[in-house]
Amino acid sequence: MAFHRNVNRILHDEHMAVIALLERFGHLLATYRAAPPPATDRAAAALLRELNEAIENEIAVHFAFEEQELFPLLVDMGEEALAAALKQEHAEILPMGRRVAALAHGGLDGSSGAEAWTALHRFGGVLVDMLTDHAEKEEMGLLPALEEALDDETDGRLARAYAAAR
């Protein structure tokens, strides 16, 4: 679907970026099922750093913007159920993401052993599934609803507000 609204394009691009990151993280988890990557695997370390950064500095900001700015618009449009469902998913995903980030950080600073990797593997897989499903749900529900409802002025205001929040 092509989005004509600035805020939708921004959110769509972020959804696609997080899905790509999650695919790479899922591949890392599939590659290293039983034990953590070797300390010499710079690509794995870079991916874990990127995941850490994304959870705190991108996903958390993205969720907060949606909850503060977009979900009230959904409610005004009569889409209370969609707004409530997405907000509930945020409340489940972000703590899981922070848990995974903490485990990944342990892997970066060398404090992660086999037990921590097992936890990262398990919770990381859950996060991949949860966040991928959530991004797809927003692509199919939130963005099309906003595409229809937003006027140019509101779209511009929201795009500027989101840029300021980042």
N, C-alpha and C positions, 0 to 999 in steps of 0.2 A: 504494500500500500504506500502510495506517495503522500506525504504530508505537506500541506501548504502553510501551516502555522509554524512560526519560529520556535515556540516552546515545544511543540510536538517533534520537530526535527531534532532539537537538542536532546530531548528525552529518548527518542528513537536511537540516535547515535550512541547514547550512553548504554541503552539496553543491548545494542549489538556489540559494543565493546566489552561489557561485562559477560555476555554469553561467550564471546571468543576467549576471554580470560578463563572462564569456568571450563571451557572445553580443554584448554591447555593444562589447567590444574587437574582435571579429570584424567587426562592422559598421563600426567606425572604420577597420580595415585595408582593408575593401572600398571604403569611401568615398574613401580616400586611397591609391590603389594606387601611383602613380608618384612622388609627392612628399609630404613631411610636411605635416600640417595647418598652416595659417598661424598665426603666433604670436598672433594675435588670437582664435583659436578657444579660448575658455575652457573649453568643454565637453570638448574633446579633452584639454586639459591636466589637467583635473580627473579625467578617466577614467584617464589615465596615472599620476597620483598614486595613485588608488584601486587600480590594478593593482599598483603598487610596494608599497603598504601590504599588500595582500592576500597577496602572495607571501611576504614576510618575516614578517609578524605573524599571519597566519591559516593559510596553507597549510603553512608549515614546522611550526607548532605542531600543527596537525591531523595531519600525517604522523607527527610524533614521538610523539604520544599513541597513535595506532593501533599503531605499531611496538612501543612499550614496554608498553602495557596490553592492547590488543585482539588483536594477532596471536598472543601466547602462548596466549590463550584458544582461538583457532582451532586452534592446534596440539594443545592438550589435547583438542579435540573431534574430532581426526582430520582436520582440514582443512589439513594441512601445505602442500599444493599451492596452495591459495588464498592462504594467508598469504605464501608465498614469491613468488607471482606479484605480489601487491599491493606487497610490499616492493621487488621489482625495479622495478616501475613508479615507486615513490617515488624510487628511486635515479636514474632517468632524468628524471623530471619536475622535481624540485627544481633540479638544475643548469640545466636549460633555462629554468625560471622565473626563476632568478637572472640568467641571461644576458639574458633579455627585460627584466627589471627594470632592469638596468644600461643597456641601450639606451634604454629608456623614460625613465630618469632623465636621460640625455643630451639627450633631446628636451625635458625640462622646464627644464633649465638653459641651453638655447640652444646647446649645443655639438653638437647633432645636425644633420648635413647630409644631403644626398640619399643618400650612401653608407650612413650610419648608419640612415637610414629604411628603405632597402632591406633591410638586415640585420634591423631590427626587424620589418619586414613579413614576411620569410621565417620567422624564428624564432618570431615571434608567432603565425603561422598554425599552425606545428607545435605550439606550446604549447596553443593553443586545442583542437586535435584530441586531443592526448595527455590533457590534463586533463579534457576533457569525457568522453572514453571511460572514463577512470579513475573519475570520479565515478559514472558510470552503472554500471560494473562493481561498485563498492562498494554501490550501491543494490540491485543484483540479487543480490549474493553475500554480502557482509559483513554488512549490516544484517539480512537475513532469518535468517542463521545465528545472529547474536547475539540476535535476538528470541526464538528458540526456546531458546537455551542459558542466558541470564542469569536469575538469580533476583532478587527485589526487592532483597535486601541488596547483592549484587554490582553491580547496576545503580546503586543509590544511591551506592555507593563510587566507582564509575567516573565518574559524573556529577559528583560533588564533586571528584574528582581532576582532571578535565578543566577544570572551572571554575577551579580553583587554578592550573592551567598557563597559562591565558589571562590 
